[in-house]
């Protein structure tokens, strides 16, 4: 009788322990993605739709990552240019960007272009240079969350580069930049317009003179359904240094939602002037958790 009572008591303890374990928040990256806690077990809003990725368009996306959540972006880009018989092939990746919600309208960001290889071919001679690029840190502030009539969704992104790259791929200084991006995504059930203006303080590596670079973009967006969106985007770089040519580009691409916390993307584009790279293409993904 005593043995039977002990068996019942032990079974009760094990059963209670199992129930307590079931009540504990899940901490796996994938299994936790739709729950009400993040990967560290802290409270966070469930992920019902993907966070707006800051790729593959040139302009930054509207909105910020919710507090306690993260978005990890990565990809690669190939660029080709042929000018006066000199061919330049560039491969860059993994183009990492980690975004996390700090406050309800503010996200922190840290990014790294990663590894870059440049191959130059001219008159039967080939030269290859490779190395790691600089990193950057910054923040994005959600000024206007949603497009309302003539008022677009609006964000401001501030970043500064960190000179950690190899000699051939670093600016050797901290270069600040600021971007204002807008999004008219409620103009039509499918079609919208977005874009942005970015200002960056840079240094001419030949003359060591500072100059201001202004980058602009306009994107014609198509959201066909909840899983597929495409775009056609023009962007350009204008430099107030006469030694550095302006560059103009046109690209198209798309974003596909795989599950609520994973998107994949692709882009392809061409240069519109002789000073621009002739062709580029890239692909990547974003995981929200």
N, C-alpha and C positions, 0 to 999 in steps of 0.2 A: 504494500500500500504506500509506504514511504517512497519507494523507488518510483512508483507511478506518479506520485505528486511532484517529485523532482523533475521527471520528464516533462510534465505539463508546464512547470515553471520555466524550464530552459526553453521550451518551444515558444512560450510567450515572450521571453526576452528577445529571442532571435526574430520573431515576427515583428516586434516593435522596432527593432533595429533596422529591419528591411523597410518598414514603412517610413522611418526617419530618413533613410537613404534615398527613397523615392521623392521625398519632399525637398531634398537638396537641389539647388539649381545646377543644370548641366553646364559644363565648361568647355566642351568640345567646340572647335571653331565652326564646323559645319552643322552639327546638331543644335547648336545654340543660336544659330542665325535668326530664327524666327521667334525665339523666346523673349521673355521680358528681362533677361540679364545678358550682359556682354560676356566675352570670353574669360574675363577675370571674376565673374560672378556678381558684378555690381548691377544695380538696377538700370535698365535702359529700355526705351520704347521698342516694341517688336518691329522687325523689318518686313513690311508688307509689300513694298515696291523698291526697286534698286535706287540707291542714292545717285543723283545726277553725276555721271562721270566727267572728269575734266580732260577727257580724251575721246575721240581722236581729233576733234575740232581744234582750231587754233585758239579761239576765244575760250575763256573759262565758262563753266556752266553756271546756271542760276542755282541758288540755294546752297546750304551748307550741310555737313554731316551732323546728325543729331547728337546731343550730349551723351557721352558714354559709348558711342559707336565709332567704328573705324571703317575706312575705305582704303584698300590696297590696289594700286594701279600699276601695271607693267606692260611693256611692249617693246617693239623694235622697229627701226626705220632704215630703209635703204635709199640712198640718194645718188643720182648719176648726173654728171655734167660734162659736156664736150664743148670746148672753146678753143678755136684755132688749132685743132689737131691734138690738144691735150685733154685726155679723159681722166676724170676724177670720180672714183667710186668710194662712197662712205657708208659704213654700216655702224649703227649705234644701238645700244641696248644695255640693260633691260629697262631703261627709262622709268625708274621707280618713283612713285609718289605715294606717301602715306598721309592720309587726312584723318583728323579726329575732332569730334565735337567738344569744345571747351565750355562754351556758354550757349544758351538757346539760339543766338544769331551769330556765333563766332566759331570758326574752326581753325585749328593749328595745322601746319603743313610742313613736311620735310621731303625733299626730293633729290634725286641723283640720276643724271643721265646714264651713268655707268661706264661701260667700256666703249671706245670708239676706234675704228680702224679706217684709215684713209689710204687708198691706193691710187697713185698717179702714174699714168701711162703716156709717154710721149716719145715719138721717133724710135720705137722698139725698146725703150728703156722703161723699167717699172720700179717704182719706189713705194715702199709701204711704211706707214707710221701708225703706231697704235698706243693706246694708253687710257687711263681713267680720266674722267671729266670732273669738273667742279660740282659741288652739292649746293643746295639752297634751302633756306628756311623762310617761313612766312606765315601769313594768316589771311583768311577770307572773312569778310563781314557782309552779312545779308542785310542790305539796306531796305529793299522792297521785295517781299517774298513772292508775290504773285502779280502777274500782268492784269491790270484793271483798266480796260478801255485804252486811253491814250498814255497811261502810265505803265511803263514796262517793269518786269521783274528786274532788280538791279543789285549787283554785288560789287564790292571793292576788294581787290587782292593786292596785298603788299608783300614783297619778297626781297631777300638779299642773298647774293651768292656767297659761298664759302670757298676760298681758294685752296682746295685740297687735291686738285687734279695734278696729273703729270705735267712736266714742263711744256710740252707741245699742246696741251689741252686745258690750260688754266689761264685766267686773267691776272693771277697774282695779286688780286685785291678783292674787296667786298663790293660788289656792284649792286646798288639798289634799283628796284623797279616798282611801279604801281600800275594797276590796271582797273579800269571801270568797264564792266560788261553788262549788257542789257539783253532782254529776251521778251519779245512779243509772241508768246506761245498761245494766246487765246484769240488771235485774229480770225482763225478759221478752225473747223473741226480737225483738219489734217495739216494745213500749212501755217508756218510761222516765220518770223524773221528775228535774227539775233546778231550780236556782234560786240565789238569792244574797241577801246583805245588803251594802249599801253605806252608808258614812258619809262625809259631806262637810261641810267647814267653809265656810260662805258668809256673805255680807253682805247685809243688807236695804238695798236701794238708796235707800229713802225715809228710813229712820231712821239709817242707817250703823251699825246694831248687828249684831254677829256672831250667827249662829245655827247650829245643827246640823241637817242634813237627813239623815234615814234613809230609804233606798230599799230595798224588799224585792220579791222576785219569786219566782214558782213557775211552772214550765213543764211541761206534760204533752206528752211527745215521742213521735213515731211515726217509726220508721225502717223504711220499707216494703221497701227493698232497698238495694243499694250506691249507687244513684244518686239516690234520692228520700227526703226526710224532711220531715215536717210537725210543727207544734206548735200548742198553745193555751196562752197565757201570761197570767197576771195579774201586774201590777206596780203599785206605789204609792209615793208620796212623803209622808213625815211630817215636819213641821217643828215645831221647838220655839219658834217665833216665832208669837204669837197673831195677828199681822197678815198672816200668809201661810197660806192655806188648804191643807189636805192634798188630794192628788189621787190617784184610783184609775182604772186602765185595764185593758182586756182586749183582747188582740190574737191573731190567728192568722196563720200564714204557712207558707212552705216554702222548702227549699233543694234545688236540682237540680245534680248534678255533670255537667258537660259533658264534660270530659276530666280525667285525674287531677290536673291543676293549675289547673282553672278551675271555679268554682261560680257560679251566679246565684241570687238570692233575691228574695222579695217578702213584704210584710206588709200587713195592714189591721187597724185597731182602732178602739175606741170608748171614750169616757170613761164612767165609771160613776157619777159624781157631778156636780152642777151646777157645781162649781168646776173640773172637768176639761174639757179640750178635747173637743168632741163627736165628732170623727172624724179619723182620720189614715190615711195609706197611703204606702207607700214601696217602692222596689226598688233593687237594687244587684248587685254582683259582687265576687268575691275571686279573685285570681290568685296562685298560689304559684310561686316560682321560686328 
